[in-house]
Amino acid sequence: AGMAGAFLMEIRRATQSALLVIRYAAAELPSAPVEVSVCADSLEVRSGGSCDAAALPAGVSLAPSSCRGLRRLRGDGLHLRVRLRHPPPAADVVFTLRESLKPNKNYIFYCQSCGDIVVNDRKFLRVLPLPSENWSDLVEEWCCHPDPFAGRTLHPQHGDCFVGDTFFLLNSRNESHVPESSKSKDNTKVICKRCKTMLGETVSSGTIKYYVTEVIIQSAEGSFSPTPRSQFVQSIVAQCLLELSSAKSTFRFTIKGDNGKTYILIWLLNSDTLLVESLGSSSSHTDFTLFGDILTPSSGPVGTWNALKVLYQPCIQCRNKELADTWEDDMGVHPLKFPSETCLELLLILGVSTASLPPSLRCMNSFQVRNSFY
């Protein structure tokens, strides 16, 4: 049947359960009966005299006697649910944005797109977290007297780095690439000298904002190691969602551009997902690939990824405007701001991933489904 053991397994660590999809291309549904054997550490599929097997990665052990709900869906393949013998390995601790810089260490900021040096050999004496961007809206709830922070702004001094949800604030000193402040929005953008990518914007005559999706920060003792753009963007955004949901119990987010427009609505479903994928034969890989060129296993035919499962709605070209307006007025929704071009990149990444899922797993209610890897 040309299946060659290709499968997709979505594991929930919290419940120690998994959804297993043994995949066929739409035109390759076998005419002969299919026999599926589930072992603790492997899967085997027999059909029409052929036998295909795939070993599970280390740390993933199934309980074969718990298999239930076997069914075949056209366009998907075979679906079944199974429990795990024991919890899979815990997810690696996420390298959070607030922990990416330490005081009294020298750092170099690189343009993520081309690797050009943006900030060279800078030592920060203080690395301080900023409150949320809408913190001033909540001051009246905190204070029983007039707002003591009215008219005040937080600007880093020499040796300071302030860390926001999606950006770093630095004192610009005499950085040669930083444009002069101007009333024109376009003239405040900070552009990479080499590739002309927007890296951030000037906040004042002495302060510059760098977006976390546009720069790579590494120790001055190290060397620049490039990361594919799509992989970097989705990893950074996933870290933002995970960090904010853990710190603030916030699970709904609006993705906004630097032009003030809302591009995407995101609803975080869970952060305990472990995805396992066998690439299988070339034919099945062409029709179904969850990761595509974004994340390909570096070794062996089976790859594993820690993932956040999210629902999302695009808001470009006035789509979902009513829902976006409702979320805009909801204090439980947290806004995340990125360069507008990056918002479009993220929307494309979401769309490609959704299209690569088996059709039955692409939607939930009116939202589209996506797994973000970190």
C-alpha positions in Angstrom: 0.0 0.0 0.0 3.0 2.3 0.0 2.7 3.1 3.7 6.2 2.1 4.8 5.3 2.6 8.5 4.5 6.3 8.3 2.6 7.5 11.3 1.8 10.5 13.5 1.4 10.2 17.2 0.2 13.0 19.4 1.0 12.2 23.1 -0.4 14.1 26.1 2.0 13.9 29.0 -0.7 14.9 31.6 -3.0 12.0 30.7 -0.4 9.5 29.4 -2.6 8.9 26.4 -1.9 9.1 22.6 -3.8 9.5 19.4 -2.1 7.4 16.7 -2.7 8.0 13.0 -1.2 5.5 10.6 -1.1 7.5 7.4 -2.0 6.8 3.8 -2.2 9.2 0.9 -5.8 9.8 -0.2 -5.4 7.6 -3.4 -3.6 4.7 -1.5 -6.3 3.3 0.7 -5.6 -0.4 0.6 -8.1 -2.7 -0.9 -6.9 -5.7 1.2 -7.6 -6.0 4.9 -5.2 -4.1 7.1 -3.7 -5.7 10.3 -2.2 -3.3 12.8 0.1 -4.7 15.5 0.8 -2.3 18.4 3.8 -3.3 20.6 5.3 -1.5 23.5 8.1 -0.1 21.5 7.1 -0.5 17.8 4.2 -0.5 15.3 3.6 -3.0 12.5 1.2 -2.8 9.6 0.4 -5.8 7.3 -1.7 -5.5 4.2 -1.9 -7.4 0.9 1.2 -9.5 1.7 3.4 -6.5 2.6 4.6 -5.7 6.1 5.9 -2.4 7.3 7.3 -1.7 10.7 8.5 1.4 12.6 10.3 1.5 16.0 9.2 4.1 18.6 11.8 6.5 20.0 13.4 5.8 23.3 11.3 6.8 26.3 7.9 6.2 24.5 6.4 2.9 25.6 2.8 1.9 24.7 0.3 -0.3 26.5 -1.0 -2.5 23.6 -4.0 -3.8 25.6 -5.4 -0.3 25.9 -5.9 0.2 22.2 -9.5 1.4 21.3 -11.5 3.3 18.7 -9.8 1.9 15.6 -11.3 3.5 12.5 -10.3 4.4 9.0 -10.9 8.0 7.7 -10.5 8.7 4.0 -7.7 11.2 3.4 -6.3 10.5 6.9 -5.5 6.8 7.3 -6.2 4.6 10.4 -6.9 6.3 13.7 -6.8 4.7 17.2 -6.2 5.7 20.8 -3.8 4.1 23.1 -2.4 4.6 26.6 1.2 4.8 27.6 2.9 2.4 30.0 4.6 5.2 31.9 5.0 9.0 31.4 7.3 10.0 28.5 10.4 12.0 29.3 9.6 15.5 30.6 10.0 18.4 28.2 13.3 20.2 28.3 13.2 23.4 30.3 12.4 26.2 27.8 15.1 28.8 27.4 13.0 31.8 28.4 13.5 35.2 26.9 14.0 36.7 30.4 16.8 34.3 31.1 18.6 34.9 27.8 20.7 37.8 29.2 22.7 37.9 32.4 24.3 40.9 34.1 28.1 41.4 33.8 28.5 39.3 30.8 29.4 40.4 27.3 26.9 39.8 24.4 26.7 40.2 20.7 23.4 40.8 19.0 23.1 39.4 15.4 20.5 40.0 12.8 18.7 36.7 12.7 18.1 36.8 8.9 21.6 37.4 7.7 24.0 37.1 10.7 25.3 40.7 10.5 26.4 42.1 13.9 23.9 44.6 15.3 25.2 45.3 18.8 28.9 44.3 19.3 30.4 43.2 22.6 28.0 44.9 25.0 28.1 44.3 28.8 24.9 44.9 30.8 25.2 45.9 34.4 21.4 45.4 35.0 18.9 43.2 33.1 15.4 44.0 34.3 11.9 42.8 33.3 9.4 45.3 32.1 5.7 45.2 33.1 3.2 44.2 30.4 2.5 46.8 27.7 -1.0 47.6 29.1 0.2 47.9 32.7 -0.8 51.6 32.9 -4.4 50.6 32.2 -4.5 48.6 35.5 -2.9 51.3 37.7 -6.3 52.6 38.8 -7.0 49.1 40.2 -3.8 49.1 42.1 -3.8 52.6 43.6 -6.3 54.4 45.8 -4.8 57.8 44.9 -3.9 59.5 41.6 -1.6 57.6 39.2 1.9 58.2 40.5 3.4 57.0 37.2 1.4 59.4 34.9 3.6 60.9 32.2 6.6 58.8 33.1 8.3 56.4 30.8 10.8 53.6 31.5 14.1 54.2 29.6 17.3 52.2 30.1 20.4 54.0 31.2 23.9 53.2 30.1 24.5 49.5 31.0 20.8 48.7 31.3 18.8 46.2 29.3 15.0 46.1 29.9 13.2 42.9 28.8 9.6 43.1 27.6 7.3 40.3 26.4 8.5 40.5 22.8 11.4 43.0 22.8 14.6 44.2 24.5 15.1 47.9 25.3 18.7 49.2 25.1 20.4 52.5 25.6 21.4 53.3 22.0 24.6 55.2 23.0 26.4 55.9 19.8 25.2 53.0 17.7 25.9 53.9 14.1 23.0 52.0 12.6 20.3 53.6 14.8 18.4 56.3 12.8 17.7 59.7 14.3 14.3 60.1 16.0 11.7 61.5 13.8 8.0 62.2 13.8 7.7 59.9 10.8 7.0 56.3 11.8 9.1 55.0 9.0 12.2 56.9 10.0 12.2 55.4 13.5 12.6 51.9 12.2 15.9 50.2 12.8 17.0 48.4 9.7 19.8 45.8 9.2 22.6 47.4 7.2 23.2 44.2 5.2 19.8 42.6 4.5 17.5 45.6 5.2 15.3 43.6 7.5 13.5 45.6 10.2 15.1 44.7 13.6 13.3 47.2 15.8 12.5 50.8 16.3 13.8 53.9 18.2 11.6 54.7 21.2 13.4 57.9 22.1 16.6 59.7 21.2 18.5 57.4 23.6 16.5 54.2 23.5 16.1 51.5 21.0 13.7 48.5 20.9 14.9 45.2 19.3 12.2 42.6 18.7 13.0 39.1 19.9 12.0 37.5 16.5 14.6 39.6 14.7 17.9 39.2 16.6 19.9 36.3 18.0 21.8 37.1 21.2 24.9 35.1 22.0 27.8 35.3 24.4 30.8 37.3 23.0 33.0 34.2 23.6 30.8 32.2 21.2 30.2 32.3 17.5 27.1 32.9 15.4 25.2 29.8 14.6 22.4 30.4 12.1 18.9 29.0 12.6 16.3 28.5 9.7 14.0 31.5 9.8 10.7 29.5 10.1 12.1 27.4 12.8 13.4 30.4 14.8 10.1 32.4 14.5 7.8 29.6 15.6 10.2 28.6 18.5 10.4 32.2 19.8 6.6 32.8 19.6 6.0 29.4 21.3 8.4 30.5 24.1 6.4 33.8 24.5 3.1 31.9 24.7 4.5 29.4 27.2 6.1 31.9 29.4 3.1 34.2 29.5 0.6 31.4 30.1 2.7 30.1 33.0 3.2 33.5 34.6 -0.1 35.1 34.0 -2.6 32.2 33.4 -3.3 33.8 30.1 -4.3 31.5 27.2 -5.7 33.9 24.6 -3.4 36.2 22.6 -3.6 38.7 19.8 -0.7 39.0 17.4 -0.3 42.6 16.4 2.0 44.3 14.0 4.1 47.4 14.6 1.5 49.2 12.5 -1.1 48.6 15.2 -3.1 46.0 13.1 -4.2 42.7 14.5 -3.0 39.8 12.3 -3.8 36.6 14.3 -5.9 35.4 17.2 -4.3 32.6 19.1 -5.8 30.3 21.8 -3.4 28.1 23.6 -4.9 24.7 24.3 -2.1 22.8 26.0 1.7 22.8 26.5 2.3 19.1 27.4 2.2 17.6 23.9 4.9 15.3 22.6 4.7 14.7 18.9 6.2 11.6 17.3 6.4 11.3 13.5 7.8 8.7 11.2 8.5 10.1 7.7 7.7 6.7 6.0 7.9 6.4 2.3 8.5 9.3 -0.1 4.9 9.1 -1.3 3.4 9.4 2.1 5.9 12.1 3.1 4.8 14.1 0.1 1.1 14.0 1.0 1.4 14.4 4.8 4.3 16.1 6.5 3.7 17.7 9.8 7.0 19.4 9.9 8.1 19.8 6.3 11.3 21.7 5.8 10.8 23.5 9.1 11.8 20.7 11.4 13.2 17.6 9.9 14.7 14.8 12.2 18.4 15.1 12.2 19.0 11.4 12.6 16.9 8.2 12.0 13.4 7.8 10.4 11.5 8.8 13.6 11.5 12.3 15.1 10.1 13.7 18.4 9.2 17.3 19.2 7.8 19.1 22.3 4.9 21.2 21.1 2.2 23.7 22.1 -1.2 23.0 20.6 -2.9 26.2 19.6 -6.1 27.3 17.9 -5.9 30.3 15.6 -7.9 32.6 13.4 -6.3 34.9 10.7 -7.5 38.5 10.8 -6.0 39.9 7.6 -8.3 41.5 5.0 -10.9 42.1 7.7 -11.5 38.4 8.4 -12.9 37.6 11.8 -13.2 41.4 12.6 -16.1 40.9 15.0 -14.3 38.3 17.0 -11.1 40.4 16.9 -13.0 43.4 18.3 -14.4 41.3 21.1 -11.0 40.0 22.0 -9.6 43.5 21.9 -12.0 44.6 24.6 -11.3 41.5 26.8 -8.8 42.0 29.6 -8.1 38.3 29.6 -6.6 38.5 26.2 -2.9 39.4 26.1 -1.5 41.4 23.1 1.9 40.5 21.5 3.5 42.9 19.2 6.0 42.0 16.4 7.1 43.6 13.1 4.2 43.4 10.6 6.3 41.4 8.2 7.0 38.8 10.9 3.3 38.6 11.7 2.7 37.6 8.0 5.5 35.1 8.2 3.9 33.6 11.3 0.6 33.4 9.6 2.2 31.6 6.7 3.9 29.1 9.0 0.6 28.4 10.8 -1.2 27.9 7.5 1.4 25.5 6.1 1.4 23.4 9.3 -2.4 23.2 9.4 -2.5 22.1 5.7 0.0 19.3 6.4 -2.1 17.8 9.2 -4.5 15.0 8.4 -7.8 16.7 7.4 -9.7 15.5 10.4 -7.3 17.2 12.8 -7.1 20.6 11.1 -10.1 22.4 12.7 -11.8 22.6 16.1 -15.1 24.5 16.1 -14.4 27.6 13.9 -10.7 27.7 14.7 -7.8 26.1 12.8 -5.4 23.9 14.7 -1.6 24.2 14.8 1.3 22.7 16.8 4.0 25.1 17.7 7.4 23.6 18.5 9.9 24.9 21.0 
